[in-house]
Amino acid sequence: MKASVGGYARASDLRHALELLSGSGGLGRVLAGGQSLIAAMNMRLSAGDLLVDISRVSDLSGVSDTGERLLIGALTRHVEIAGNPLIREHAPLLSRAVQYIAHAAIRNRGTIGGALAHADPAAEFPACILALGATLHIEGLHGRRDVAAEDFFQDIFETSIGEGEILTGISVPKAEAGEAHLIEEVARRSGDYALAGLCLVKRAAGHRVALFSVGPKPLLARTAMTALDRGDVEGAAKALHDELDPPSDTQASGAYRRHLAQVLLRRAVARIEGATA
Ligand SMILES: Cc1cc2nc3c(=O)[nH]c(=O)nc-3n(C[C@H](O)[C@H](O)[C@H](O)COP(=O)(O)OP(=O)(O)OC[C@H]3O[C@@H](n4cnc5c(N)ncnc54)[C@H](O)[C@@H]3O)c2cc1C
């Protein structure tokens, strides 16, 4: 099947993109790497009444060091996240996550902003930015607003980006000395979406645990985090069991996903302890 496309316009800069969206009467769709949007359009799961192509808006791409944080442009591609030296040093969770995302062809085109805006509950980056405590920068014709990662994901494929708005970038706190970042997942085949996945960030201030593919949106496991702060790994695993209510589908049952989440938590903690022992 082929996509049904109403129209296409390539934006020259952010203002132009926002004007195109605003003039589309609510029918505009942002096109970034196209790796999810075009696939959905080809399957007629999504319509592109006016595709507003932002892929040439160079200001939205790249990584900069702003002091205590890294600013990552929404158009930064997965492959660049994996190789960028600032991200590898200061937010290694993101660079490590890329190995689990799809295949090389998709990683060469897909953007971090597209992955976050798409908000697939099985995707890696949404859980990573929850675990890191990132801030998302969203812009519309009438100004810019900042949204905490914890408030960004609303439901399955649903975020707090409003009509006519564009996600321009994210900022993440730079890792402190001794901070540990881990991502673990189980998928049927390499490159498949995870059956369940877990991100763990261990900071002096405490643990942050975020899960993906266990519900309609990525989840910050607060009770498990508190148990880990006490050093109670089994208490954290028990808390995960109680906190999660994963769906069953053709890939896995909810009970199996819940079991996997506990296995991944124990594995991540063991890896951190092994690394710091
Ligand atoms: C076969 C296959 C396997 C995949 N496997 C994985 C996987 O294992 N893990 C994973 O995480 N992902 C996976 N993906 C998805 C991939 O990571 C996509 O690249 C990503 O989700 C979307 O990024 P994109 O830049 O291509 O966005 P697009 O496809 O261009 O856009 C996706 C959605 O986000 C909106 N959007 C994009 N950018 C912005 C913006 N800056 N502001 C506002 N809205 C915006 C679009 O309007 C659209 O609704 C897979 C995709 C395919 C086709």
The ligand as an SDF file (V2000), in Angstrom:
LIG
                    3D

 53 58  0  0  0  0  0  0  0  0999 V2000
   11.1990   -1.1690   11.2030 C   0  0  0  0  0  0  0  0  0  0  0  0
   11.3570   -0.1330   12.2950 C   0  0  0  0  0  0  0  0  0  0  0  0
   11.8800   -0.5270   13.5040 C   0  0  0  0  0  0  0  0  0  0  0  0
   12.0420    0.4110   14.5240 C   0  0  0  0  0  0  0  0  0  0  0  0
   12.5490   -0.0140   15.7180 N   0  0  0  0  0  0  0  0  0  0  0  0
   12.6830    0.8900   16.7190 C   0  0  0  0  0  0  0  0  0  0  0  0
   13.2000    0.4890   17.9940 C   0  0  0  0  0  0  0  0  0  0  0  0
   13.5580   -0.6720   18.2200 O   0  0  0  0  0  0  0  0  0  0  0  0
   13.2680    1.4320   18.9640 N   0  0  0  0  0  0  0  0  0  0  0  0
   12.8790    2.7430   18.7610 C   0  0  0  0  0  0  0  0  0  0  0  0
   12.9690    3.5590   19.6730 O   0  0  0  0  0  0  0  0  0  0  0  0
   12.4220    3.1410   17.5660 N   0  0  0  0  0  0  0  0  0  0  0  0
   12.3130    2.2580   16.5490 C   0  0  0  0  0  0  0  0  0  0  0  0
   11.8290    2.6820   15.3400 N   0  0  0  0  0  0  0  0  0  0  0  0
   11.4100    4.0950   15.1820 C   0  0  0  0  0  0  0  0  0  0  0  0
   12.6020    4.9870   14.8290 C   0  0  0  0  0  0  0  0  0  0  0  0
   13.4270    5.1560   15.9620 O   0  0  0  0  0  0  0  0  0  0  0  0
   12.1370    6.3650   14.3260 C   0  0  0  0  0  0  0  0  0  0  0  0
   13.2180    6.9630   13.7220 O   0  0  0  0  0  0  0  0  0  0  0  0
   11.6500    7.3430   15.3460 C   0  0  0  0  0  0  0  0  0  0  0  0
   10.6660    6.8280   16.1870 O   0  0  0  0  0  0  0  0  0  0  0  0
   10.9780    8.5410   14.6680 C   0  0  0  0  0  0  0  0  0  0  0  0
   11.9370    9.4600   14.3070 O   0  0  0  0  0  0  0  0  0  0  0  0
   11.8330   10.2110   12.9360 P   0  0  0  0  0  0  0  0  0  0  0  0
   12.8090   11.3360   13.0220 O   0  0  0  0  0  0  0  0  0  0  0  0
   11.9660    9.2660   11.8290 O   0  0  0  0  0  0  0  0  0  0  0  0
   10.3560   10.8660   13.0170 O   0  0  0  0  0  0  0  0  0  0  0  0
    9.1960   10.9390   11.9400 P   0  0  0  0  0  0  0  0  0  0  0  0
    8.8560    9.5970   11.4500 O   0  0  0  0  0  0  0  0  0  0  0  0
    9.5180   11.9880   10.9230 O   0  0  0  0  0  0  0  0  0  0  0  0
    8.0220   11.5030   12.8650 O   0  0  0  0  0  0  0  0  0  0  0  0
    7.4260   10.6910   13.8600 C   0  0  0  0  0  0  0  0  0  0  0  0
    6.3020   11.4900   14.5410 C   0  0  0  0  0  0  0  0  0  0  0  0
    6.8300   12.5420   15.3310 O   0  0  0  0  0  0  0  0  0  0  0  0
    6.4020   13.8330   14.8410 C   0  0  0  0  0  0  0  0  0  0  0  0
    7.6010   14.6890   14.9260 N   0  0  0  0  0  0  0  0  0  0  0  0
    8.8390   14.3830   14.4520 C   0  0  0  0  0  0  0  0  0  0  0  0
    9.7150   15.3340   14.8170 N   0  0  0  0  0  0  0  0  0  0  0  0
    9.0190   16.2630   15.5140 C   0  0  0  0  0  0  0  0  0  0  0  0
    9.3740   17.4880   16.1600 C   0  0  0  0  0  0  0  0  0  0  0  0
   10.6540   17.9190   16.1990 N   0  0  0  0  0  0  0  0  0  0  0  0
    8.4040   18.2010   16.7850 N   0  0  0  0  0  0  0  0  0  0  0  0
    7.1160   17.7460   16.7830 C   0  0  0  0  0  0  0  0  0  0  0  0
    6.7150   16.5920   16.2040 N   0  0  0  0  0  0  0  0  0  0  0  0
    7.6590   15.8590   15.5760 C   0  0  0  0  0  0  0  0  0  0  0  0
    5.8950   13.5790   13.4350 C   0  0  0  0  0  0  0  0  0  0  0  0
    4.9060   14.5180   13.0470 O   0  0  0  0  0  0  0  0  0  0  0  0
    5.3440   12.1680   13.5510 C   0  0  0  0  0  0  0  0  0  0  0  0
    4.0670   12.2030   14.1520 O   0  0  0  0  0  0  0  0  0  0  0  0
   11.6670    1.7740   14.3070 C   0  0  0  0  0  0  0  0  0  0  0  0
   11.1500    2.1680   13.0680 C   0  0  0  0  0  0  0  0  0  0  0  0
   10.9910    1.2340   12.0680 C   0  0  0  0  0  0  0  0  0  0  0  0
   10.4340    1.6780   10.7350 C   0  0  0  0  0  0  0  0  0  0  0  0
  1  2  1  0
  2  3  1  0
  2 52  2  0
  3  4  2  0
  4  5  1  0
  4 50  1  0
  5  6  2  0
  6  7  1  0
  6 13  1  0
  7  8  2  0
  7  9  1  0
  9 10  1  0
 10 11  2  0
 10 12  1  0
 12 13  2  0
 13 14  1  0
 14 15  1  0
 14 50  1  0
 15 16  1  0
 16 17  1  0
 16 18  1  0
 18 19  1  0
 18 20  1  0
 20 21  1  0
 20 22  1  0
 22 23  1  0
 23 24  1  0
 24 25  2  0
 24 26  1  0
 24 27  1  0
 27 28  1  0
 28 29  2  0
 28 30  1  0
 28 31  1  0
 31 32  1  0
 32 33  1  0
 33 34  1  0
 33 48  1  0
 34 35  1  0
 35 36  1  0
 35 46  1  0
 36 37  1  0
 36 45  1  0
 37 38  2  0
 38 39  1  0
 39 40  1  0
 39 45  2  0
 40 41  1  0
 40 42  2  0
 42 43  1  0
 43 44  2  0
 44 45  1  0
 46 47  1  0
 46 48  1  0
 48 49  1  0
 50 51  2  0
 51 52  1  0
 52 53  1  0
M  END
$$$$
